[in-house]
């Protein structure tokens, strides 16, 4: 997300607040950051997500295609998890 902010002329570091490496874009925040991979692995969803990420061209496309394959209950839980990821990033970035 830091990369998008800089694209809008907001001065901020582009490194990830969780792992302090790479540029923090959507793909990193949700899929390639070690913290994100750990969360997906802990929930037992990493193998499915990893497949969608390799089969699609954008992070958004991967998320939406993957959500279409889930049951309603699991989709709800994943959406909550994604919102928490976003909220965590916002809280950490505001400090």
DRENDO-1510 file (C-alpha; in Angstrom, 1 decimal, always signed):
<recs>
REC; n; res; u; v; w
REC; 1; UNK; +0.0; +0.0; +0.0 .
REC; 2; UNK; +3.0; +2.3; +0.6 .
REC; 3; UNK; +3.8; +2.1; -3.1 .
REC; 4; UNK; +0.3; +3.3; -4.0 .
REC; 5; UNK; +0.6; +6.2; -1.5 .
REC; 6; UNK; +3.9; +7.3; -3.0 .
REC; 7; UNK; +2.2; +7.2; -6.5 .
REC; 8; UNK; -0.2; +9.8; -5.1 .
REC; 9; UNK; +2.8; +12.0; -4.0 .
REC; 10; UNK; +2.5; +11.0; -0.3 .
REC; 11; UNK; +5.9; +10.8; +1.2 .
REC; 12; UNK; +6.3; +7.6; +3.1 .
REC; 13; UNK; +8.8; +4.7; +3.2 .
REC; 14; UNK; +7.9; +1.8; +0.8 .
REC; 15; UNK; +9.2; -1.0; +2.9 .
REC; 16; UNK; +6.8; -3.5; +4.6 .
REC; 17; UNK; +6.0; -2.6; +8.2 .
REC; 18; UNK; +5.7; -6.3; +9.1 .
REC; 19; UNK; +8.9; -7.7; +7.6 .
REC; 20; UNK; +10.9; -4.6; +6.6 .
REC; 21; UNK; +11.7; -5.8; +3.2 .
REC; 22; UNK; +10.4; -5.4; -0.3 .
REC; 23; UNK; +8.0; -2.8; -1.6 .
REC; 24; UNK; +4.7; -3.0; +0.3 .
REC; 25; UNK; +2.2; -3.4; -2.6 .
REC; 26; UNK; -1.0; -5.5; -2.6 .
REC; 27; UNK; +0.8; -8.6; -3.7 .
REC; 28; UNK; +3.3; -8.3; -0.9 .
REC; 29; UNK; +0.8; -7.4; +1.8 .
REC; 30; UNK; -1.5; -10.3; +1.0 .
REC; 31; UNK; +0.7; -13.0; -0.5 .
REC; 32; UNK; +4.5; -12.7; -0.4 .
REC; 33; UNK; +5.1; -11.1; +3.1 .
REC; 34; UNK; +6.2; -13.8; +5.5 .
REC; 35; UNK; +3.5; -12.7; +8.0 .
REC; 36; UNK; +0.8; -13.1; +5.3 .
REC; 37; UNK; +2.1; -16.5; +4.3 .
REC; 38; UNK; +2.2; -17.6; +8.0 .
REC; 39; UNK; -1.4; -16.5; +8.5 .
REC; 40; UNK; -2.7; -18.2; +5.4 .
REC; 41; UNK; -0.7; -21.4; +6.3 .
REC; 42; UNK; -2.1; -21.3; +9.9 .
REC; 43; UNK; -5.7; -21.1; +8.5 .
REC; 44; UNK; -5.0; -24.0; +6.2 .
REC; 45; UNK; -5.7; -21.9; +3.1 .
REC; 46; UNK; -2.2; -21.2; +1.7 .
REC; 47; UNK; -2.1; -24.0; -0.8 .
REC; 48; UNK; -5.4; -22.8; -2.4 .
REC; 49; UNK; -4.3; -19.2; -2.4 .
REC; 50; UNK; -0.9; -19.9; -3.8 .
REC; 51; UNK; -2.5; -21.7; -6.8 .
REC; 52; UNK; -4.7; -18.7; -7.5 .
REC; 53; UNK; -1.8; -16.3; -7.2 .
REC; 54; UNK; +0.2; -18.2; -9.8 .
REC; 55; UNK; -2.7; -18.6; -12.2 .
REC; 56; UNK; -3.7; -14.9; -12.2 .
REC; 57; UNK; -2.0; -11.6; -13.3 .
REC; 58; UNK; -3.1; -9.3; -10.4 .
REC; 59; UNK; -3.6; -9.7; -6.7 .
REC; 60; UNK; -7.2; -8.5; -6.8 .
REC; 61; UNK; -8.0; -11.0; -9.5 .
REC; 62; UNK; -6.5; -13.8; -7.4 .
REC; 63; UNK; -8.5; -12.8; -4.4 .
REC; 64; UNK; -11.8; -12.6; -6.2 .
REC; 65; UNK; -11.3; -15.9; -8.2 .
REC; 66; UNK; -10.3; -17.7; -5.0 .
REC; 67; UNK; -13.3; -16.3; -3.1 .
REC; 68; UNK; -15.7; -17.6; -5.8 .
REC; 69; UNK; -14.5; -21.2; -5.0 .
REC; 70; UNK; -15.2; -21.0; -1.3 .
REC; 71; UNK; -18.3; -21.9; +0.7 .
REC; 72; UNK; -20.3; -19.0; +2.1 .
REC; 73; UNK; -19.1; -19.6; +5.7 .
REC; 74; UNK; -15.4; -19.8; +4.7 .
REC; 75; UNK; -15.8; -16.8; +2.4 .
REC; 76; UNK; -17.1; -14.8; +5.4 .
REC; 77; UNK; -14.2; -15.8; +7.5 .
REC; 78; UNK; -11.7; -15.0; +4.8 .
REC; 79; UNK; -13.2; -11.6; +4.2 .
REC; 80; UNK; -12.9; -10.8; +7.9 .
REC; 81; UNK; -9.2; -11.9; +7.8 .
REC; 82; UNK; -8.6; -9.7; +4.7 .
REC; 83; UNK; -10.2; -6.7; +6.5 .
REC; 84; UNK; -8.0; -7.4; +9.6 .
REC; 85; UNK; -4.9; -7.4; +7.3 .
REC; 86; UNK; -6.0; -4.0; +5.9 .
REC; 87; UNK; -6.8; -2.6; +9.4 .
REC; 88; UNK; -3.5; -3.8; +10.8 .
REC; 89; UNK; -1.6; -2.1; +7.9 .
REC; 90; UNK; -3.5; +1.1; +8.5 .
REC; 91; UNK; -2.8; +1.1; +12.3 .
REC; 92; UNK; +0.9; +0.3; +11.9 .
REC; 93; UNK; +1.3; +3.0; +9.2 .
REC; 94; UNK; -0.4; +5.7; +11.3 .
REC; 95; UNK; +2.2; +5.4; +14.1 .
</recs>
